[in-house]
């Protein structure tokens, strides 16, 4: 019972922190489930489902703040949605799944510890063809692993100078929502069924997501908590590699 309570508390914290930067938190949820020894076949659908709710809340907050840019979003989305659906239909070996997930978690660790892309005041016009390719690649791996893809898309947008941080967060939030829905659809096509206890996890993730996205859209900063979460993700990543 004590371990379940700890898991739920950390779940709220993860949703809070990720939503504050426009992310759904799937990589964090997956790390927590790995740390608490969830089975891989449970981890992917659970993370995607929580992602759907938290990323939607995050998007609404950033949209209300006037940060969403449709022209930046759609080229990623039209290729990521079908790719994520296909990825969601692929059954991946449990050992390989954990290794790929461990690598993706390290992206989150680096981001949370402050290894960020150098910001610029200049926004370069988006390359539509490149955006289509990026959307397809990220979407495929998102559906296959059980993430929304925001931890990969956000630094790419900033690196290419296609948008500033707030616009990036808004686009990433909706991108995560779309990919998570597509990944779930692919899993449902394979006969996926959810368990009743998922309702508590959804409610707690929503609680953290609402608070985090609201504060994040209003210039909230939580560097200490970011570093704390980075340590948790790093430990989970190592656990995935060695087990």
C-alpha positions in Angstrom: 0.0 0.0 0.0 2.8 2.4 0.9 4.5 1.9 -2.5 1.2 2.7 -4.3 0.8 6.0 -2.4 4.3 7.0 -3.3 3.6 6.1 -6.9 0.5 8.3 -6.9 2.3 11.2 -5.3 5.1 11.1 -7.9 2.5 10.7 -10.7 1.0 14.1 -9.7 4.5 15.7 -9.5 5.4 14.4 -13.0 2.2 15.6 -14.6 2.7 19.0 -12.9 6.2 19.5 -14.1 5.7 18.3 -17.6 2.5 20.2 -18.2 4.2 23.4 -17.0 6.3 23.2 -20.2 3.5 22.0 -22.5 4.3 18.3 -22.4 2.0 15.4 -21.6 4.5 13.6 -19.3 4.6 10.2 -21.0 8.3 9.8 -20.6 7.9 10.6 -16.9 5.0 8.2 -16.4 7.0 5.5 -18.2 10.0 6.1 -15.9 7.8 5.8 -12.8 6.2 2.6 -14.0 9.6 1.2 -14.8 10.8 2.1 -11.4 7.8 0.4 -9.8 8.3 -2.6 -12.0 5.2 -2.3 -14.2 5.1 -4.8 -17.1 6.0 -3.3 -20.6 2.6 -4.3 -22.0 0.9 -2.2 -19.3 3.3 0.8 -19.5 2.7 1.8 -23.1 -1.2 2.1 -23.0 -1.1 3.7 -19.6 1.3 6.4 -20.5 -0.5 7.2 -23.7 -3.8 7.5 -22.0 -2.5 9.8 -19.3 -0.7 11.8 -22.0 -4.0 12.4 -23.8 -5.6 14.1 -20.8 -2.6 16.0 -19.5 -1.5 17.3 -22.9 -5.0 18.5 -23.7 -5.1 20.5 -20.5 -1.7 21.9 -21.3 -2.7 22.9 -24.8 -5.9 24.6 -23.6 -3.9 26.8 -21.1 -1.3 27.8 -23.7 -3.9 28.4 -26.3 -5.8 30.7 -24.0 -2.5 32.5 -23.5 -2.4 33.2 -27.2 0.8 31.1 -27.8 -0.6 28.5 -30.4 0.5 28.8 -34.0 -1.5 26.7 -36.4 0.8 27.1 -39.4 3.7 25.7 -37.3 1.6 22.7 -36.0 -0.2 21.2 -39.1 2.9 20.0 -41.1 4.0 17.9 -38.1 0.5 16.6 -37.4 -0.6 15.3 -40.8 2.3 12.9 -41.0 2.6 12.1 -37.3 -1.0 10.9 -36.8 -0.9 8.0 -39.3 2.7 7.1 -38.4 1.8 7.0 -34.7 -1.2 4.7 -35.5 1.1 2.3 -37.3 3.7 2.5 -34.5 1.0 1.7 -32.0 0.1 -1.5 -33.8 3.7 -2.8 -33.6 4.4 -5.3 -30.8 7.9 -4.8 -29.6 10.1 -7.1 -27.6 10.1 -6.2 -23.9 13.9 -6.1 -23.6 14.3 -3.9 -26.7 11.4 -1.7 -25.5 13.1 -1.0 -22.2 16.4 -0.1 -23.9 14.8 2.3 -26.4 12.8 3.9 -23.6 15.9 4.3 -21.5 17.6 6.3 -24.3 14.5 8.5 -24.7 14.4 9.2 -21.0 17.9 10.6 -21.2 16.6 13.3 -23.5 14.3 14.4 -20.7 17.1 14.3 -18.2 19.3 16.6 -20.2 16.4 19.0 -20.8 15.4 19.1 -17.1 19.0 19.7 -16.0 19.3 22.7 -18.2 21.0 21.5 -21.3 18.7 23.5 -23.5 18.9 24.9 -27.0 20.3 28.4 -27.1 17.4 30.8 -27.4 17.1 33.4 -30.1 14.8 36.4 -30.8 14.7 35.6 -34.5 12.1 33.1 -35.9 13.0 31.5 -39.2 10.3 30.4 -41.6 9.4 26.8 -41.2 10.6 24.3 -43.9 7.3 22.4 -44.7 9.0 19.4 -46.3 11.4 18.9 -43.3 8.5 19.3 -40.9 6.6 16.6 -42.7 9.5 14.2 -42.3 10.1 15.1 -38.7 6.4 14.5 -37.9 6.4 11.1 -39.5 9.5 9.9 -37.8 8.6 11.2 -34.3 5.0 9.9 -34.7 6.1 6.4 -35.5 8.4 6.1 -32.5 5.8 7.8 -30.3 3.2 5.2 -31.1 5.6 2.3 -30.8 7.1 3.3 -27.4 4.1 5.0 -25.8 5.1 8.7 -25.7 3.7 11.8 -27.3 7.0 12.9 -28.9 7.2 16.3 -27.3 10.5 15.6 -25.7 11.9 15.2 -29.2 9.9 17.8 -31.1 10.4 20.7 -28.8 14.2 20.9 -28.9 14.1 20.4 -32.7 11.7 23.4 -33.1 14.0 25.5 -30.9 17.1 24.3 -32.7 15.7 25.2 -36.1 14.5 28.6 -34.7 11.0 28.0 -36.0 9.4 29.4 -32.8 10.2 30.7 -29.4 9.6 28.8 -26.2 5.9 29.6 -25.5 4.8 28.9 -29.1 6.9 25.7 -29.0 5.2 24.5 -25.8 1.7 25.2 -27.3 2.5 23.3 -30.5 4.1 20.4 -28.6 1.1 20.0 -26.4 -1.3 19.5 -29.2 1.2 17.4 -31.1 1.5 15.1 -28.1 -2.3 14.9 -27.8 -2.7 13.9 -31.5 0.1 11.4 -31.4 -1.2 9.8 -28.1 -4.7 9.4 -29.6 -3.2 7.8 -32.7 -1.0 5.5 -30.7 -4.0 4.4 -28.6 -6.0 3.8 -31.7 -3.3 1.5 -33.0 -3.3 -0.4 -29.7 -7.1 -0.7 -29.7 -6.9 -2.2 -33.2 -4.8 -4.9 -31.6 -7.5 -5.6 -29.0 -6.3 -3.5 -26.1 -8.5 -3.3 -23.0 -8.0 -0.9 -20.1 -8.4 -1.8 -16.4 -10.7 0.0 -14.0 -7.9 1.3 -11.7 -6.7 3.6 -14.5 -9.5 6.1 -13.5 -7.5 7.1 -10.3 -4.3 7.6 -12.3 -6.2 9.8 -14.8 -7.7 11.9 -12.1 -4.3 12.4 -10.3 -2.5 13.2 -13.6 -5.2 15.7 -14.5 -4.8 17.4 -11.1 -1.1 17.8 -11.6 -1.5 18.8 -15.3 -4.1 21.5 -14.6 -1.9 23.1 -11.9 1.3 22.8 -13.9 0.0 24.0 -17.2 -1.7 27.0 -15.6 1.5 28.1 -13.8 3.7 27.3 -16.8 1.6 29.4 -19.1 2.1 32.3 -16.7 5.9 32.2 -16.4 6.2 29.6 -13.7 9.7 28.4 -12.8 10.6 25.3 -10.8 14.3 24.6 -11.4 14.7 22.7 -8.1 11.8 20.4 -8.9 13.1 20.0 -12.4 16.4 18.7 -11.1 14.7 16.4 -8.6 12.6 14.9 -11.4 15.7 14.6 -13.6 17.4 12.5 -10.9 14.3 10.2 -10.8 14.3 9.8 -14.6 18.0 9.1 -14.7 17.7 6.4 -12.0 14.8 4.9 -14.0 16.8 5.0 -17.2 19.7 3.1 -15.6 17.2 0.6 -14.1 15.8 0.0 -17.6 19.3 -0.5 -19.1 20.5 -3.0 -16.5 17.3 -5.1 -16.1 
